[in-house]
Each structure stands twice: as C-alpha cells, then as structure tokens.
Amino acid sequence: MRKKNMRIFVFAIAAMIVLGLLAGCGTKSEAPVAEAPAETGTEAAAPSEPADEPADEPAGESDLAYIQAQGAIKIGITIFDPMNYFDDSGNLIGFDTEFAEALCAKLGLAPDFIEINWDTKEIELAAQNIDCIWNGLTVTEERKKNIGFTDSYIKNMQVIVIRAADADKYTSIDSLADANLCAEMGSAGEDAIKDNPVLSGAAYTAMSKQTDTLMEVKTGASDAAVLDYTAAKALVGEGTSYSDLMILPDTELEPEEYAIGLRVGSDAIPEFNRIIAELIAEGTLDAIAEKYDLTASLLSNQ
C-alpha cells in the first residue's frame, strides 16, 4: 500500500510540475502581445518630434520674426528720383527713403538700403538677399505671382518723355510708331510699351535705370522714353538737369499704384499695413509727400 500511495503521490507531483510549466509557457507567449501597444505608441510618437522643431525656431516659419532677428530690414532700391536718390552731399534721400525710415523706427529696426538690379528684384527677394522692394514698385497681377504687396500708397502712371525740340514732330502716341523708344528693364514703362498696340511695334532699347532712359533721349540715342510720372515730373523740364526734355502731353498710359513688395505670404505684410495706417493717421506720410511734391499722388488724399 505504501508503495502504491508513493507512486500516486509522485505522479501527482509530476503532473503539477508539467501543468506549471505549461502555464509558464502560456504566460511567455502572451508577453509580446502585451508589449506591442507600447512599441506601436513609440513609433507613432517619433514623427511628431520634427513637428515641434519650428516652435524653437520661429524665424523658420515667420518672415517677420526672421527680419526682426536681423535687427534691420534689407530694403532693395534703385536710384529713382524722387523715391530714392542721393543729394549733393551723397546722402540717400527721397519719399520712399524717408517713408521706410519712419516705418522702421516704429518697428524698432534699422533700414538697410541695398541698390539692386531692378530686372532681378524678384530673385533677390526670394533668395533673402533683401527683405522688401521699396522703390516706387508698381503693383501688377503678373508681379503678384512672386511678390506679396502691402496696401498701395501712391497713384502713378506711365508717361512719355521727348526732347522739347521734337514737340512738333511727336504730338501723340500714334506719331511714335516709327520712333526709337527706351525704358528701364523690367519696369512698368517697359510693360506699357509692350502692351500698347502702337508702341510695341516701335524700335526699343532696354536700359538699366530710369535715369539712363532720360540720358538716352537727351543725347538723341532714343527719341522717347517711357517712365513713371513721379520720376519724370521731378527730373525733366525747367529748373532740372533735363531742362531740354518734356513730358508729352495728353498721352498718359494706364494708371497704376505703388506698394511695398515683400515675400509672398509674409506675415510682415499685415504689420507693415498697420504701421502705414498709423503714419497716414499721424500725418507723417503727408508731410513726407509734401517735401517731395507728391501730396496729390498719395492715395490717402484721393
């Protein structure tokens, strides 16, 4: 009996050990399943890490923050009287120059005026070589593809400048059909020539600056120049360096507006607009316009 009971006891113990091992194996097979959600959660969180990076680098997303971080606004200009030009002492002055200085002062930033090639202004802006174009910049639908514009501030138009001695020869746009024309490369004047059915058929020379077009006409190399009224009014006629030139009357081309050009979608645009409105309300912009004989051209006075 004792042997038989002993066998039963041993068998029972062995059975318990086997069942325990089986139970242990079952626990191990479930472990990866329990860990899987944790692994999945870790993998899902990984892509969110780069998304947090812009918060540490606001300049990467905010154009205004990028500009403010520099401590200055890089302003692309050309020499364009009365907007940006040098006085007899070599100081940069002009309506847009003083306008920019007033706006920069409100932003707590320094104006950094950089002379650029007007024909590559959009490339300079996109490459961040400049932060804005502030130089009698005409708003056009074509330019809106690559430039973000502030509110317009000046009304302008394109006019035709000829030698006063040719006033009897050139009396209308039609009379210029066989003339030699010139305009600044990439300017609204160049566009006006291309878009006009009469002027587009005339011989044309592109110049690097608006002032170069006036010298071209003065020397007789070209018969007429197409340029901004604001510039022509300040540069030609009695009491100017081009007293022998004149604006051809009653031949104004399509009206246009000036605005400041920034990068497309820039969050600096609404901030610029806010300050422009302040400068208008304070009378600052009107005072600058009066200084440069542009009061009648200000859109706020229209």
KEKOL-331735 format. One record per residue (C-alpha): x, y, z. Coordinates in steps of 0.05 Angstrom, whole numbers, m for minus. Layout:
KEKOL-331735
{xx=X	yy=Y	zz=Z};
...
end
This chain:
KEKOL-331735
{xx=0	yy=0	zz=0};
{xx=55	yy=48	zz=17};
{xx=89	yy=36	zz=m50};
{xx=25	yy=46	zz=m86};
{xx=9	yy=110	zz=m49};
{xx=80	yy=134	zz=m61};
{xx=72	yy=123	zz=m136};
{xx=6	yy=162	zz=m136};
{xx=40	yy=218	zz=m97};
{xx=99	yy=222	zz=m145};
{xx=52	yy=220	zz=m204};
{xx=11	yy=277	zz=m175};
{xx=74	yy=319	zz=m163};
{xx=99	yy=306	zz=m234};
{xx=31	yy=326	zz=m262};
{xx=32	yy=391	zz=m222};
{xx=102	yy=407	zz=m248};
{xx=80	yy=395	zz=m320};
{xx=18	yy=438	zz=m312};
{xx=61	yy=492	zz=m281};
{xx=109	yy=491	zz=m339};
{xx=51	yy=493	zz=m389};
{xx=22	yy=552	zz=m352};
{xx=90	yy=586	zz=m352};
{xx=97	yy=576	zz=m427};
{xx=28	yy=606	zz=m437};
{xx=49	yy=668	zz=m399};
{xx=112	yy=677	zz=m441};
{xx=73	yy=672	zz=m506};
{xx=28	yy=729	zz=m484};
{xx=84	yy=776	zz=m465};
{xx=98	yy=804	zz=m535};
{xx=24	yy=818	zz=m544};
{xx=24	yy=859	zz=m480};
{xx=87	yy=897	zz=m502};
{xx=63	yy=910	zz=m574};
{xx=20	yy=971	zz=m558};
{xx=78	yy=1004	zz=m523};
{xx=122	yy=993	zz=m584};
{xx=68	yy=1019	zz=m630};
{xx=60	yy=1081	zz=m587};
{xx=134	yy=1096	zz=m590};
{xx=135	yy=1091	zz=m666};
{xx=75	yy=1137	zz=m674};
{xx=106	yy=1190	zz=m629};
{xx=171	yy=1193	zz=m669};
{xx=144	yy=1234	zz=m729};
{xx=116	yy=1286	zz=m681};
{xx=185	yy=1306	zz=m658};
{xx=204	yy=1345	zz=m722};
{xx=136	yy=1379	zz=m719};
{xx=157	yy=1410	zz=m653};
{xx=221	yy=1440	zz=m681};
{xx=192	yy=1503	zz=m714};
{xx=167	yy=1525	zz=m645};
{xx=240	yy=1530	zz=m624};
{xx=258	yy=1566	zz=m689};
{xx=202	yy=1618	zz=m703};
{xx=244	yy=1650	zz=m758};
{xx=236	yy=1587	zz=m799};
{xx=162	yy=1600	zz=m807};
{xx=153	yy=1674	zz=m791};
{xx=183	yy=1722	zz=m842};
{xx=171	yy=1779	zz=m793};
{xx=210	yy=1742	zz=m738};
{xx=266	yy=1728	zz=m788};
{xx=270	yy=1803	zz=m805};
{xx=267	yy=1823	zz=m731};
{xx=322	yy=1774	zz=m713};
{xx=369	yy=1811	zz=m760};
{xx=356	yy=1878	zz=m726};
{xx=348	yy=1911	zz=m794};
{xx=305	yy=1910	zz=m856};
{xx=344	yy=1899	zz=m920};
{xx=309	yy=1945	zz=m970};
{xx=321	yy=1935	zz=m1044};
{xx=323	yy=2000	zz=m1084};
{xx=348	yy=2032	zz=m1148};
{xx=366	yy=2106	zz=m1155};
{xx=298	yy=2134	zz=m1173};
{xx=284	yy=2208	zz=m1160};
{xx=240	yy=2227	zz=m1122};
{xx=233	yy=2159	zz=m1088};
{xx=305	yy=2141	zz=m1071};
{xx=365	yy=2183	zz=m1093};
{xx=428	yy=2218	zz=m1068};
{xx=431	yy=2292	zz=m1051};
{xx=491	yy=2336	zz=m1066};
{xx=525	yy=2313	zz=m1002};
{xx=518	yy=2240	zz=m1020};
{xx=462	yy=2225	zz=m971};
{xx=406	yy=2178	zz=m993};
{xx=340	yy=2216	zz=m992};
{xx=272	yy=2211	zz=m1025};
{xx=199	yy=2198	zz=m1009};
{xx=207	yy=2122	zz=m1004};
{xx=272	yy=2131	zz=m965};
{xx=241	yy=2173	zz=m911};
{xx=177	yy=2131	zz=m912};
{xx=219	yy=2069	zz=m899};
{xx=258	yy=2103	zz=m844};
{xx=193	yy=2123	zz=m809};
{xx=164	yy=2052	zz=m813};
{xx=229	yy=2020	zz=m790};
{xx=231	yy=2067	zz=m730};
{xx=163	yy=2042	zz=m708};
{xx=187	yy=1970	zz=m715};
{xx=250	yy=1985	zz=m676};
{xx=293	yy=1963	zz=m735};
{xx=346	yy=1997	zz=m776};
{xx=335	yy=2009	zz=m851};
{xx=390	yy=1977	zz=m893};
{xx=383	yy=2004	zz=m964};
{xx=414	yy=1959	zz=m1017};
{xx=419	yy=1980	zz=m1090};
{xx=396	yy=1923	zz=m1134};
{xx=388	yy=1906	zz=m1207};
{xx=314	yy=1921	zz=m1220};
{xx=308	yy=1866	zz=m1270};
{xx=326	yy=1813	zz=m1218};
{xx=288	yy=1843	zz=m1159};
{xx=242	yy=1783	zz=m1150};
{xx=302	yy=1735	zz=m1148};
{xx=337	yy=1778	zz=m1096};
{xx=274	yy=1778	zz=m1054};
{xx=262	yy=1703	zz=m1057};
{xx=336	yy=1690	zz=m1041};
{xx=330	yy=1734	zz=m978};
{xx=385	yy=1780	zz=m1004};
{xx=334	yy=1834	zz=m990};
{xx=272	yy=1833	zz=m946};
{xx=229	yy=1880	zz=m987};
{xx=227	yy=1923	zz=m1050};
{xx=212	yy=1995	zz=m1033};
{xx=227	yy=2037	zz=m1094};
{xx=164	yy=2062	zz=m1130};
{xx=144	yy=1990	zz=m1141};
{xx=82	yy=1984	zz=m1186};
{xx=30	yy=1932	zz=m1167};
{xx=13	yy=1885	zz=m1225};
{xx=m22	yy=1818	zz=m1230};
{xx=40	yy=1787	zz=m1260};
{xx=84	yy=1810	zz=m1202};
{xx=34	yy=1783	zz=m1151};
{xx=57	yy=1713	zz=m1171};
{xx=125	yy=1726	zz=m1138};
{xx=115	yy=1787	zz=m1094};
{xx=69	yy=1799	zz=m1035};
{xx=45	yy=1871	zz=m1034};
{xx=26	yy=1917	zz=m977};
{xx=m32	yy=1966	zz=m984};
{xx=m18	yy=2015	zz=m1041};
{xx=2	yy=2086	zz=m1021};
{xx=14	yy=2126	zz=m1085};
{xx=m23	yy=2132	zz=m1150};
{xx=22	yy=2137	zz=m1211};
{xx=21	yy=2129	zz=m1287};
{xx=69	yy=2118	zz=m1343};
{xx=86	yy=2179	zz=m1387};
{xx=126	yy=2192	zz=m1450};
{xx=186	yy=2239	zz=m1447};
{xx=214	yy=2270	zz=m1511};
{xx=262	yy=2327	zz=m1528};
{xx=227	yy=2394	zz=m1525};
{xx=257	yy=2408	zz=m1594};
{xx=215	yy=2350	zz=m1622};
{xx=149	yy=2375	zz=m1595};
{xx=123	yy=2389	zz=m1665};
{xx=145	yy=2321	zz=m1691};
{xx=117	yy=2278	zz=m1635};
{xx=48	yy=2300	zz=m1615};
{xx=12	yy=2235	zz=m1599};
{xx=24	yy=2161	zz=m1586};
{xx=9	yy=2146	zz=m1660};
{xx=65	yy=2194	zz=m1680};
{xx=115	yy=2149	zz=m1643};
{xx=101	yy=2087	zz=m1686};
{xx=168	yy=2093	zz=m1721};
{xx=207	yy=2124	zz=m1664};
{xx=264	yy=2094	zz=m1623};
{xx=238	yy=2081	zz=m1553};
{xx=272	yy=2063	zz=m1487};
{xx=251	yy=2044	zz=m1417};
{xx=281	yy=2014	zz=m1354};
{xx=289	yy=1938	zz=m1360};
{xx=235	yy=1901	zz=m1321};
{xx=197	yy=1966	zz=m1306};
{xx=124	yy=1986	zz=m1314};
{xx=148	yy=2031	zz=m1370};
{xx=174	yy=1970	zz=m1408};
{xx=108	yy=1935	zz=m1397};
{xx=70	yy=1996	zz=m1422};
{xx=109	yy=1995	zz=m1487};
{xx=97	yy=1920	zz=m1497};
{xx=23	yy=1926	zz=m1481};
{xx=9	yy=1985	zz=m1526};
{xx=m11	yy=1966	zz=m1598};
{xx=27	yy=2026	zz=m1627};
{xx=88	yy=2029	zz=m1583};
{xx=100	yy=1954	zz=m1584};
{xx=117	yy=1959	zz=m1658};
{xx=170	yy=2012	zz=m1649};
{xx=245	yy=2000	zz=m1641};
{xx=260	yy=1990	zz=m1567};
{xx=322	yy=1993	zz=m1522};
{xx=322	yy=1968	zz=m1450};
{xx=362	yy=2009	zz=m1400};
{xx=387	yy=1991	zz=m1331};
{xx=359	yy=2053	zz=m1296};
{xx=303	yy=2103	zz=m1307};
{xx=354	yy=2160	zz=m1305};
{xx=392	yy=2125	zz=m1362};
{xx=330	yy=2129	zz=m1405};
{xx=330	yy=2205	zz=m1398};
{xx=403	yy=2210	zz=m1418};
{xx=387	yy=2165	zz=m1477};
{xx=335	yy=2215	zz=m1502};
{xx=377	yy=2276	zz=m1485};
{xx=435	yy=2251	zz=m1527};
{xx=389	yy=2232	zz=m1585};
{xx=404	yy=2157	zz=m1580};
{xx=329	yy=2147	zz=m1569};
{xx=271	yy=2191	zz=m1589};
{xx=227	yy=2179	zz=m1529};
{xx=228	yy=2145	zz=m1460};
{xx=170	yy=2114	zz=m1423};
{xx=177	yy=2121	zz=m1347};
{xx=140	yy=2136	zz=m1283};
{xx=105	yy=2203	zz=m1279};
{xx=132	yy=2213	zz=m1208};
{xx=203	yy=2209	zz=m1235};
{xx=190	yy=2248	zz=m1299};
{xx=157	yy=2305	zz=m1261};
{xx=217	yy=2312	zz=m1215};
{xx=272	yy=2303	zz=m1267};
{xx=251	yy=2338	zz=m1332};
{xx=232	yy=2409	zz=m1351};
{xx=252	yy=2478	zz=m1328};
{xx=299	yy=2480	zz=m1269};
{xx=322	yy=2408	zz=m1275};
{xx=383	yy=2373	zz=m1303};
{xx=340	yy=2355	zz=m1364};
{xx=310	yy=2423	zz=m1379};
{xx=312	yy=2406	zz=m1453};
{xx=264	yy=2347	zz=m1443};
{xx=189	yy=2348	zz=m1433};
{xx=130	yy=2302	zz=m1417};
{xx=89	yy=2291	zz=m1480};
{xx=20	yy=2319	zz=m1461};
{xx=m45	yy=2280	zz=m1463};
{xx=m10	yy=2213	zz=m1473};
{xx=m13	yy=2184	zz=m1403};
{xx=m14	yy=2109	zz=m1404};
{xx=m53	yy=2064	zz=m1355};
{xx=m57	yy=2089	zz=m1283};
{xx=m21	yy=2047	zz=m1231};
{xx=m6	yy=2043	zz=m1157};
{xx=57	yy=2037	zz=m1115};
{xx=63	yy=1989	zz=m1056};
{xx=119	yy=1957	zz=m1016};
{xx=138	yy=1887	zz=m1041};
{xx=153	yy=1831	zz=m992};
{xx=156	yy=1756	zz=m999};
{xx=91	yy=1722	zz=m1019};
{xx=52	yy=1702	zz=m957};
{xx=98	yy=1741	zz=m910};
{xx=68	yy=1755	zz=m841};
{xx=105	yy=1821	zz=m843};
{xx=54	yy=1848	zz=m893};
{xx=m3	yy=1859	zz=m842};
{xx=47	yy=1890	zz=m794};
{xx=72	yy=1938	zz=m848};
{xx=m1	yy=1955	zz=m865};
{xx=m16	yy=1971	zz=m792};
{xx=43	yy=2019	zz=m789};
{xx=26	yy=2051	zz=m856};
{xx=m43	yy=2066	zz=m829};
{xx=m12	yy=2097	zz=m767};
{xx=35	yy=2141	zz=m809};
{xx=m24	yy=2165	zz=m850};
{xx=m67	yy=2179	zz=m788};
{xx=m9	yy=2217	zz=m755};
{xx=2	yy=2260	zz=m817};
{xx=74	yy=2234	zz=m823};
{xx=65	yy=2206	zz=m893};
{xx=31	yy=2270	zz=m917};
{xx=89	yy=2312	zz=m890};
{xx=140	yy=2269	zz=m927};
{xx=98	yy=2273	zz=m991};
{xx=95	yy=2349	zz=m987};
{xx=170	yy=2352	zz=m981};
{xx=177	yy=2314	zz=m1047};
{xx=118	yy=2347	zz=m1083};
{xx=77	yy=2282	zz=m1082};
{xx=18	yy=2304	zz=m1039};
{xx=m31	yy=2299	zz=m1096};
{xx=m6	yy=2229	zz=m1112};
{xx=m20	yy=2200	zz=m1043};
{xx=m78	yy=2151	zz=m1046};
{xx=m99	yy=2174	zz=m977};
{xx=m112	yy=2242	zz=m1007};
{xx=m151	yy=2217	zz=m1067};
end
